[in-house]
Amino acid sequence: MSKSFKTPDKVIYVCTGSKCKKKGGKDLSKAFRSMIKEMGLKDQVEVVKTDCTDRCDFAPVVCMQPDNAWMPQMDENKAREAFSEHVLASSPNGK
């Protein structure tokens, strides 16, 4: 077993409960993964799809850690802004 268990510096949690999923949660997780790949941050940032976060009135919901930034009614434009603010602003590889 030569594989090592790597812990990312940052984690983006995307709710994919039924309401968030219907309002674009699944597409948001794909968009964040694409941004991570584009910026070469694969080993530093991870996207985790979660079950319901019980914030259905604000679907889709995203949380960025370690900033503990909860963002309601996320869309792809807001996702790009949040990614810049919470991931790129403090990442050594951020451009």
N, C-alpha and C positions, 0 to 999 in steps of 0.2 A: 504494500500500500504506500505508494510514493506521493499520492495526491495530498496536498495540504489544504486545510480548511481555512479559507480566506474570509476575513470580515471586511465588508465595505466601509468606507469612510462616511458615506451618506446613503440613505435609503429613501426611496419614494414609494409611499403606500398609496395604491389606487383602489378605491372601493369598486368592487364588481358585483355587489349585491344586486338583486333584481332591478330595482329602480335606477341605480347608478349605471348598471350595464345597459339598460334601455336608453339612457340619456348620453351614452358615449364613453362610459368608463373603460370598456375593453379597448376601444380605439385610442384612448389616452395612454394606456399602458404601452401600446405599440409605438405611439408617438414619442414617449419618453425613452423607450429602448432605442429608437432611431437616433434621438438627440445624443444619447450616451455614446453610441457607436460613432456618430459623426465627430464627436469631440475627443474620441480616444480615451474615454473614461471607464471602460468596461470593468476594470479591476477595482475601481474606486467608488462607483455608484451602482446601486442595484434597484430594480423595480420589483415590488412585491404586490401582487393582486390579492386584496383581502376580501373576505366575506363582508356582509353588511356591517357598517359602522354605526348604524342606528341614527343616521343623519339624513334620512330619506327626503326630507323637505328641501334639502340643499344639494340634491344630486346633480351631477356626479361630484364626489368629494375626493380630495387628494390631501395627503399629509406628507410633509418633507421633514425628515429627521437628519441630523440631530437638532435642527432649528425648532422643532415642534410647531411648524407652520401648517395650520389647517386651512384649506382653501375650498370654499363652496362653489357650486355651479361652474365648474371648470370646463373650459373649452380649449381648443388647440392653441389659440392666440394667448390666452391666459397661461397655458402650460409653458409656452416658450418664455414668457416673461418670468414666471416662477422659476424655471430652470436656470435662467440667467442670474436671477437674484440669489437663489438658495444653493445652487450647485456651482456655477461657473465663477461667481464672484469670489469664492474662497477656495477654489481648486487650483493646484499648481499647474495643471495642464489647460486651464480655462483660457480661451482666446478672446 
